[in-house]
Amino acid sequence: MKATKILRTAAVAVMCLSLLFSVASCSKKAQKSAQEPTSVTVGITQEPGLFDPHLAVAAGDKEILFNIFEGLYKFSSDGKLQPALATDCAISDDCKEFTFDIRKDVKFHDGSVMTADDVIFSTNRAKENNQALASIASVEKVGDNSVKITLSTPDSEFLTHATYAIIPQSVADQNKTPVGTGPFKFKEYVVGQYVSIEKFADYWDSSLPYLDEVVFKICADMDSGLLELQNGNIDIFPHMTKDKAEMAGDKFDIVTGSSNMVQIFALNNAVEPFDKKEVREAINFAVDKQELIKLTMDGAGTELTTGMNPIIGDAYDKSIDGTYKKDLEKAKSLLEQAGYADGFDMTITVPSNYLVHVDTAVAIADQLKEIGINAEIKQVDWNAWLSDVYTGRDFQSTVICLTPDYAPMSEIARYHSQSTDNFINYNNPEVDKLMDSIPSTLDEKERNDIYHQILHILVEDSCSCFIQDPYEITVVNKDLEGYELYPMYIQDMSKVKFKSA
């Protein structure tokens, strides 16, 4: 399930089934002897698109790359920010200078030793492709193992962005030969079949990882993945629906929890008729979110009101909950005010490899009929969705899951009019102004008040229809232990091992 910070082309079902046995040989079942190589196979439903960590935007790419690359800081499975390739950070009182102590004796996968120069190189390179790092004015070495990042404007939340990958200057093409410092190193990618990563013996945390190999096996969809699970060819399958997970069999445990995802019925604010607030508001009153959650997730989801997930904490304002409840008469009245008393025709473009989003789109189309809106479902492959809908913004509406980091600004930054991630073309100068003031607001309570104001405006503008945080449901082989769910789109394989190992 999933979609942005974003996501790429799913292999066709026939291909996945034809590889049922041939690929299984690549992901050999682990031996339970500590002396023999151990391998685990993870099922995924989208074709990887980019292995360059500074260019990848697809959530499906990033959940694999998390095992290969690391930043100065990283999020833990409980959503806490913690040091990684940095051991500490000193922050100036005005939140403009961040001095990182760089971890010593860290090696890249090519055998070279990470230096402060690599951190400087990576920071400058990441800045070119990451809008959240745009405020970086300079990066300089202030010691053999210290780097100071100076910002042009204060940013009280800058550490949450210091998760960008540190890479060696010596690698010319990270997409072709990805080289990081993570617990696993890239081994092989066979289009339409699998991505394999292998244990990095010189990882700076010598206690990790436990596995010798992880194979991310590409399946056309959840149904073909379920068949592979039942046939014993996959050990872990994330992002499942409740009904499919329960069909996996008694050899698997079901692990579930909040995902911090935002499933959105995204409306392109720049095209008719969704450029009219009344139309967007009417749709919000026509959609029965609880029914959608029941139909698509068997009830395993949290209803959302806006673009921030309540799991984020005090930056979320609970007073907005329940703003939209199904009210067909109000919806029809709003359509009439907008000049669409007889309804209209529209298209919902949805990535075909995400069953939950397809099912949601179908259910939404049925609900919209009640107010005279006729919605056609247009299924496209992932690459087409990414290029045409997300990047090209050539669409009327879509259903997708947004996958922010576990930080308030990450949740709402895309609603700034200048954000490259603002694929719904939302534009409100007041929101821009408030959002621009957050980095320089050092008091946490004051920042939270600003977040609350932004959330109220997003709701008032009905910028899109926010549906649910679908629970993360992962099926895990009972012979395994150490698998952790993250409040982000991540498959952390570093602590996974066989119980007998």
C-alpha positions as CSV (number, residue, x, y, z in Angstrom):
1,M,0.0,0.0,0.0
2,K,1.5,3.4,-0.3
3,A,2.4,6.2,-2.1
4,T,4.6,9.2,-1.6
5,K,7.1,10.8,-0.2
6,I,6.3,8.5,-3.0
7,L,6.7,5.3,-4.9
8,R,7.3,2.6,-9.1
9,T,6.0,0.3,-11.9
10,A,4.6,-3.0,-10.5
11,A,5.5,-6.1,-12.5
12,V,2.7,-7.7,-14.3
13,A,0.9,-10.5,-12.5
14,V,1.7,-13.1,-15.1
15,M,5.4,-12.4,-14.8
16,C,5.3,-12.7,-11.0
17,L,3.5,-16.0,-11.1
18,S,5.8,-17.4,-13.7
19,L,8.7,-16.6,-11.5
20,L,7.2,-18.3,-8.5
21,F,9.7,-21.1,-8.5
22,S,12.7,-19.6,-10.3
23,V,13.0,-16.6,-8.0
24,A,12.6,-18.8,-5.0
25,S,16.0,-20.2,-5.6
26,C,17.4,-16.7,-5.3
27,S,15.9,-16.3,-1.8
28,K,16.8,-19.6,-0.4
29,K,15.2,-20.5,2.9
30,A,17.5,-19.8,5.8
31,Q,19.2,-22.6,7.5
32,K,18.9,-22.6,11.3
33,S,22.5,-23.3,11.9
34,A,24.5,-20.3,12.8
35,Q,27.3,-21.7,10.5
36,E,25.2,-21.6,7.4
37,P,24.1,-18.5,5.5
38,T,20.8,-17.0,6.5
39,S,18.5,-15.4,4.0
40,V,15.0,-13.8,4.3
41,T,12.6,-12.9,1.5
42,V,10.4,-9.8,1.7
43,G,7.5,-9.4,-0.6
44,I,7.0,-6.0,-2.3
45,T,4.4,-4.8,-4.8
46,Q,6.2,-2.2,-6.8
47,E,9.2,-2.1,-9.1
48,P,12.1,-0.1,-7.7
49,G,12.7,3.1,-9.6
50,L,15.8,4.8,-8.1
51,F,18.7,3.6,-5.9
52,D,20.3,7.0,-5.6
53,P,19.2,8.1,-2.1
54,H,19.2,11.8,-2.9
55,L,17.0,11.4,-5.9
56,A,14.5,8.7,-4.8
57,V,11.1,10.0,-3.9
58,A,9.1,6.8,-4.0
59,A,8.3,5.4,-0.6
60,G,8.7,1.9,-2.0
61,D,12.3,2.7,-3.0
62,K,13.1,4.3,0.3
63,E,11.9,1.3,2.4
64,I,14.7,-0.7,0.7
65,L,17.3,2.0,0.7
66,F,16.9,2.5,4.5
67,N,19.0,-0.7,4.9
68,I,21.8,0.5,2.6
69,F,22.1,4.2,3.5
70,E,22.3,6.2,6.7
71,G,22.2,9.9,7.7
72,L,23.7,11.9,10.5
73,Y,20.5,11.2,12.4
74,K,17.7,8.6,11.9
75,F,14.3,7.8,13.3
76,S,13.9,4.7,15.5
77,S,10.9,2.3,15.4
78,D,9.2,4.3,18.1
79,G,9.4,7.5,16.1
80,K,12.3,9.1,18.1
81,L,15.1,10.9,16.4
82,Q,18.5,9.6,17.4
83,P,22.2,9.9,16.3
84,A,23.4,7.6,13.5
85,L,26.6,8.7,11.6
86,A,26.8,11.6,14.0
87,T,27.3,10.9,17.7
88,D,26.1,14.3,18.9
89,C,25.0,17.7,17.7
90,A,25.5,21.2,19.3
91,I,22.8,23.7,18.3
92,S,23.3,27.4,18.7
93,D,20.7,29.4,20.6
94,D,19.3,30.9,17.5
95,C,19.0,27.5,15.8
96,K,21.1,28.6,12.8
97,E,24.3,26.7,13.5
98,F,24.4,22.9,13.9
99,T,27.8,21.3,14.7
100,F,27.9,17.6,14.3
101,D,30.4,15.3,15.8
102,I,31.0,12.6,13.1
103,R,31.3,9.0,14.1
104,K,34.8,7.7,13.7
105,D,35.9,4.5,11.9
106,V,32.8,4.2,9.7
107,K,33.4,2.5,6.4
108,F,31.5,2.7,3.2
109,H,30.5,-0.4,1.3
110,D,33.4,0.1,-1.1
111,G,35.9,-0.1,1.8
112,S,36.7,3.5,2.0
113,V,36.6,5.3,5.4
114,M,33.9,8.0,5.8
115,T,35.4,11.5,6.5
116,A,34.1,14.9,7.3
117,D,34.6,15.7,3.6
118,D,32.1,13.0,2.6
119,V,29.6,14.6,5.0
120,I,30.1,18.0,3.4
121,F,29.9,16.5,-0.1
122,S,26.7,14.6,0.8
123,T,25.1,17.6,2.5
124,N,25.6,19.9,-0.5
125,R,24.4,17.2,-2.9
126,A,21.3,16.4,-0.9
127,K,20.5,20.1,-0.7
128,E,20.2,20.3,-4.5
129,N,17.4,17.7,-4.4
130,N,15.7,18.3,-1.1
131,Q,13.6,21.4,-0.5
132,A,13.7,20.8,3.3
133,L,17.5,21.6,3.1
134,A,17.1,24.8,1.1
135,S,18.0,27.0,4.1
136,I,21.6,25.6,4.3
137,A,23.9,28.5,3.7
138,S,27.2,26.8,4.2
139,V,28.8,23.5,5.4
140,E,32.4,23.5,6.7
141,K,34.8,21.3,8.5
142,V,35.6,22.5,12.0
143,G,37.8,19.6,13.0
144,D,38.9,16.2,11.8
145,N,35.6,14.8,12.9
146,S,33.3,17.8,13.1
147,V,31.1,19.5,10.6
148,K,29.2,22.7,11.1
149,I,26.1,23.5,9.0
150,T,25.0,27.1,9.0
151,L,21.5,28.0,7.9
152,S,20.4,31.3,6.3
153,T,17.4,31.4,8.6
154,P,16.7,29.7,11.9
155,D,15.2,26.2,11.7
156,S,14.1,24.7,15.0
157,E,13.3,21.4,13.3
158,F,16.4,21.0,11.2
159,L,17.6,17.9,13.0
160,T,14.5,16.0,11.6
161,H,15.9,16.7,8.1
162,A,19.4,15.5,8.9
163,T,18.5,12.0,7.9
164,Y,19.7,12.4,4.3
165,A,22.1,9.8,3.2
166,I,25.9,10.2,3.6
167,I,27.6,8.8,0.5
168,P,31.3,8.7,-0.7
169,Q,32.5,11.3,-3.1
170,S,34.2,8.6,-5.1
171,V,31.1,6.9,-6.5
172,A,30.1,8.5,-9.8
173,D,26.7,6.9,-10.2
174,Q,24.8,6.0,-7.0
175,N,21.8,4.8,-9.0
176,K,23.9,2.2,-10.8
177,T,26.2,1.3,-7.9
178,P,24.6,2.4,-4.7
179,V,27.2,2.7,-1.9
180,G,26.4,3.7,1.6
181,T,27.3,2.9,5.2
182,G,24.2,0.8,6.2
183,P,24.1,-2.7,7.7
184,F,23.5,-4.1,4.3
185,K,25.1,-3.4,0.9
186,F,23.6,-3.6,-2.5
187,K,24.1,-6.9,-4.2
188,E,21.8,-7.3,-7.3
189,Y,18.7,-6.0,-9.0
190,V,16.9,-8.1,-11.6
191,V,14.1,-6.1,-13.2
192,G,10.7,-7.6,-12.5
193,Q,12.1,-10.2,-10.1
194,Y,14.0,-9.0,-7.1
195,V,16.4,-6.7,-5.3
196,S,19.0,-8.4,-3.1
197,I,21.1,-6.9,-0.4
198,E,23.8,-8.6,1.6
199,K,25.4,-8.2,5.1
200,F,28.1,-5.6,5.3
201,A,30.8,-7.2,7.4
202,D,32.4,-3.9,8.3
203,Y,29.3,-2.2,9.6
204,W,30.2,0.3,12.4
205,D,27.8,-1.5,14.8
206,S,29.5,-4.8,14.8
207,S,26.5,-6.5,16.5
208,L,24.3,-6.0,13.4
209,P,23.0,-7.2,11.1
210,Y,22.1,-10.9,11.8
211,L,21.1,-12.0,8.4
212,D,23.5,-12.6,5.6
213,E,21.1,-11.7,2.8
214,V,17.7,-10.1,2.3
215,V,15.8,-10.5,-1.0
216,F,13.0,-8.0,-1.8
217,K,10.9,-10.1,-4.2
218,I,8.7,-8.1,-6.6
219,C,5.1,-9.3,-6.9
220,A,2.5,-7.9,-9.2
221,D,0.0,-7.3,-6.4
222,M,-1.1,-8.4,-2.9
223,D,-3.0,-11.4,-4.3
224,S,0.1,-12.9,-6.0
225,G,2.1,-12.1,-2.9
226,L,-0.4,-14.0,-0.8
227,L,0.0,-17.0,-3.0
228,E,3.8,-16.8,-2.6
229,L,3.4,-16.6,1.2
230,Q,1.2,-19.7,1.2
231,N,3.7,-21.6,-0.9
232,G,6.5,-20.7,1.5
233,N,8.5,-18.5,-1.0
234,I,8.2,-15.3,1.1
235,D,9.0,-14.8,4.8
236,I,7.7,-11.2,5.3
237,F,5.0,-9.3,3.5
238,P,4.2,-5.7,4.6
239,H,1.3,-3.4,3.8
240,M,-1.3,-6.1,3.6
241,T,-5.0,-5.8,4.2
242,K,-6.5,-7.6,7.2
243,D,-8.4,-10.2,5.2
244,K,-5.4,-11.1,3.1
245,A,-3.1,-11.3,6.2
246,E,-5.5,-13.7,7.9
247,M,-5.3,-16.0,4.8
248,A,-1.5,-16.4,5.0
249,G,-1.7,-19.4,7.2
250,D,-0.7,-20.6,10.7
251,K,3.1,-20.4,9.9
252,F,2.9,-16.6,10.1
253,D,2.4,-14.0,12.8
254,I,0.4,-10.8,12.0
255,V,2.1,-7.7,13.2
256,T,0.0,-4.5,13.2
257,G,0.1,-0.8,14.3
258,S,-0.3,2.8,13.2
259,S,1.6,3.6,10.1
260,N,1.5,7.4,10.2
261,M,0.3,7.3,6.6
262,V,-2.2,9.7,5.1
263,Q,-4.5,8.2,2.6
264,I,-5.9,11.0,0.5
265,F,-8.6,11.4,-2.1
266,A,-6.5,14.1,-3.7
267,L,-8.3,16.8,-5.7
268,N,-6.3,18.9,-8.2
269,N,-7.1,22.4,-6.9
270,A,-6.0,23.9,-10.2
271,V,-8.4,22.2,-12.6
272,E,-12.2,22.4,-13.0
273,P,-14.4,21.8,-11.1
274,F,-12.0,21.3,-8.1
275,D,-10.7,24.8,-8.4
276,K,-14.0,25.7,-6.6
277,K,-13.9,25.4,-2.8
278,E,-17.7,24.5,-2.7
279,V,-17.1,21.5,-4.9
280,R,-14.2,20.2,-2.7
281,E,-16.3,20.8,0.4
282,A,-19.3,19.0,-1.2
283,I,-17.1,15.9,-1.8
284,N,-16.0,15.9,1.8
285,F,-19.6,15.9,3.0
286,A,-20.5,13.2,0.4
287,V,-17.8,10.7,1.4
288,D,-18.5,8.3,4.3
289,K,-15.0,7.7,5.6
290,Q,-15.9,5.1,8.2
291,E,-17.6,3.1,5.5
292,L,-14.5,3.3,3.3
293,I,-12.3,2.1,6.1
294,K,-14.7,-0.8,6.7
295,L,-14.8,-1.7,3.1
296,T,-11.1,-1.4,2.3
297,M,-9.3,-2.2,5.5
298,D,-11.9,-4.3,7.4
299,G,-12.1,-1.4,9.9
300,A,-8.3,-1.4,10.5
301,G,-7.7,2.3,10.0
302,T,-8.0,5.7,11.8
303,E,-10.2,8.3,10.2
304,L,-8.4,11.5,9.2
305,T,-9.6,15.0,8.9
306,T,-6.7,16.7,7.4
307,G,-3.1,16.3,6.1
308,M,-1.5,15.6,9.5
309,N,-1.8,12.4,11.4
310,P,-3.0,12.6,15.0
311,I,-0.2,10.2,16.0
312,I,2.2,13.1,15.5
313,G,1.3,14.5,19.0
314,D,0.9,18.1,20.2
315,A,1.4,19.7,16.8
316,Y,-2.0,18.1,15.8
317,D,-5.2,19.9,16.9
318,K,-7.9,17.4,17.9
319,S,-10.6,20.1,17.8
320,I,-10.8,19.7,14.0
321,D,-11.8,16.0,14.3
322,G,-15.3,15.3,13.0
323,T,-15.5,18.5,10.9
324,Y,-16.9,16.4,8.0
325,K,-19.7,13.9,8.6
326,K,-21.8,12.5,5.7
327,D,-24.5,15.0,4.9
328,L,-25.8,14.5,1.4
329,E,-28.2,17.4,1.5
330,K,-25.5,19.8,2.4
331,A,-23.3,18.3,-0.3
332,K,-26.0,18.8,-2.9
333,S,-26.5,22.4,-1.8
334,L,-22.8,23.2,-2.1
335,L,-22.7,21.7,-5.6
336,E,-25.7,23.9,-6.5
337,Q,-23.9,27.0,-5.1
338,A,-20.9,26.1,-7.3
339,G,-23.0,25.8,-10.4
340,Y,-23.2,22.0,-10.6
341,A,-26.7,21.3,-9.4
342,D,-26.9,18.3,-11.8
343,G,-23.5,17.0,-10.8
344,F,-20.6,16.4,-13.3
345,D,-18.3,13.7,-14.7
346,M,-14.8,13.2,-13.3
347,T,-11.9,10.8,-13.4
348,I,-10.1,9.1,-10.5
349,T,-6.6,8.1,-11.7
350,V,-5.2,5.4,-9.4
351,P,-2.1,3.2,-9.4
352,S,-3.2,-0.3,-10.3
353,N,-0.7,-2.1,-8.1
354,Y,-2.2,-0.8,-4.9
355,L,-5.3,-2.8,-4.2
356,V,-6.4,-0.7,-1.3
357,H,-6.3,2.5,-3.3
358,V,-8.2,0.9,-6.2
359,D,-10.8,-0.4,-3.8
360,T,-11.1,3.0,-2.2
361,A,-11.5,4.7,-5.5
362,V,-14.3,2.3,-6.5
363,A,-16.1,2.8,-3.2
364,I,-15.7,6.6,-3.4
365,A,-17.2,6.5,-6.9
366,D,-20.3,4.7,-5.6
367,Q,-20.7,7.2,-2.8
368,L,-20.4,10.2,-5.1
369,K,-23.2,8.9,-7.3
370,E,-25.6,9.9,-4.5
371,I,-24.9,13.6,-5.2
372,G,-24.9,13.3,-9.0
373,I,-21.1,13.0,-9.6
374,N,-20.1,10.3,-12.0
375,A,-16.6,9.1,-11.4
376,E,-14.7,7.0,-13.9
377,I,-11.8,4.9,-12.4
378,K,-8.7,5.0,-14.5
379,Q,-6.0,2.5,-13.4
380,V,-2.5,3.1,-14.5
381,D,0.8,1.5,-13.7
382,W,3.0,3.0,-11.0
383,N,5.5,4.7,-13.3
384,A,2.7,6.4,-15.3
385,W,1.1,7.5,-12.0
386,L,4.3,9.0,-10.7
387,S,5.2,10.8,-13.9
388,D,1.8,12.0,-15.0
389,V,-0.1,12.5,-11.7
390,Y,2.5,13.2,-9.0
391,T,5.2,14.9,-11.0
392,G,3.2,16.2,-14.0
393,R,0.1,17.1,-12.0
394,D,-2.0,16.1,-15.0
395,F,-5.0,14.7,-13.3
396,Q,-8.4,15.5,-11.8
397,S,-8.3,13.3,-8.7
398,T,-6.4,10.3,-7.4
399,V,-6.3,8.1,-4.3
400,I,-2.9,7.5,-2.7
401,C,-1.1,7.3,0.6
402,L,1.3,10.0,1.6
403,T,4.3,8.8,3.7
404,P,5.8,11.6,5.7
405,D,8.7,11.3,8.2
406,Y,7.7,11.3,11.9
407,A,7.9,15.1,12.1
408,P,5.2,17.8,12.0
409,M,6.7,19.8,9.1
410,S,7.2,16.7,7.1
411,E,3.5,16.1,7.4
412,I,2.3,19.4,6.0
413,A,5.2,20.9,4.0
414,R,3.7,19.7,0.8
415,Y,0.8,22.3,1.2
416,H,3.1,25.2,0.7
417,S,2.4,26.7,-2.7
418,Q,6.1,26.5,-3.7
419,S,6.7,22.9,-2.6
420,T,7.6,20.5,-5.3
421,D,5.5,17.9,-3.5
422,N,2.4,20.0,-3.8
423,F,0.9,17.8,-6.4
424,I,-2.7,18.9,-5.6
425,N,-1.7,22.5,-6.5
426,Y,-3.1,23.9,-3.3
427,N,-2.4,27.7,-2.9
428,N,-3.1,29.8,0.1
429,P,-0.8,32.7,0.9
430,E,-1.8,32.7,4.6
431,V,-0.7,29.0,4.9
432,D,2.6,29.9,3.1
433,K,3.2,32.8,5.5
434,L,2.5,30.7,8.6
435,M,4.6,27.8,7.4
436,D,7.5,30.1,6.6
437,S,7.4,31.3,10.2
438,I,7.7,27.9,11.8
439,P,11.5,27.4,11.4
440,S,12.3,30.7,13.2
441,T,9.8,30.0,16.0
442,L,12.0,28.5,18.7
443,D,9.3,28.0,21.4
444,E,7.6,24.6,20.9
445,K,4.2,25.7,22.2
446,E,4.2,28.7,19.8
447,R,5.2,26.4,16.9
448,N,2.4,24.0,17.8
449,D,-0.1,27.0,17.8
450,I,1.1,27.8,14.3
451,Y,0.6,24.2,13.2
452,H,-2.9,24.3,14.6
453,Q,-3.7,27.4,12.6
454,I,-2.5,25.8,9.4
455,L,-4.6,22.7,10.0
456,H,-7.7,24.7,10.5
457,I,-7.1,26.6,7.3
458,L,-6.5,23.3,5.4
459,V,-9.8,22.0,6.7
460,E,-11.7,25.2,6.0
461,D,-10.4,25.2,2.4
462,S,-11.3,21.5,1.9
463,C,-8.1,21.3,0.0
464,S,-8.8,17.5,-0.6
465,C,-10.6,14.7,1.1
466,F,-8.4,13.0,3.7
467,I,-9.6,9.5,4.4
468,Q,-7.5,7.3,6.8
469,D,-4.3,6.2,8.4
470,P,-4.5,2.6,7.3
471,Y,-3.0,0.4,9.9
472,E,0.3,-1.2,9.0
473,I,-0.3,-4.9,8.7
474,T,2.7,-7.2,8.1
475,V,2.8,-10.9,7.9
476,V,6.0,-12.4,9.4
477,N,7.3,-16.0,9.4
478,K,7.0,-17.4,12.9
479,D,10.6,-18.6,12.7
480,L,11.7,-15.0,12.7
481,E,12.2,-12.4,15.5
482,G,13.3,-8.8,15.7
483,Y,11.0,-7.4,13.0
484,E,9.8,-3.9,14.1
485,L,7.1,-1.7,12.7
486,Y,8.0,1.9,12.1
487,P,5.6,5.0,12.0
488,M,7.2,5.5,8.6
489,Y,7.4,3.5,5.3
490,I,10.5,1.5,6.3
491,Q,11.6,-2.1,6.2
492,D,14.4,-2.3,8.8
493,M,16.0,-5.7,8.4
494,S,19.0,-5.1,10.6
495,K,17.6,-6.7,13.7
496,V,15.7,-9.6,12.0
497,K,17.0,-13.0,12.7
498,F,15.9,-16.7,12.9
499,K,15.0,-17.7,16.4
500,S,17.4,-20.5,16.5
501,A,20.3,-18.3,15.2
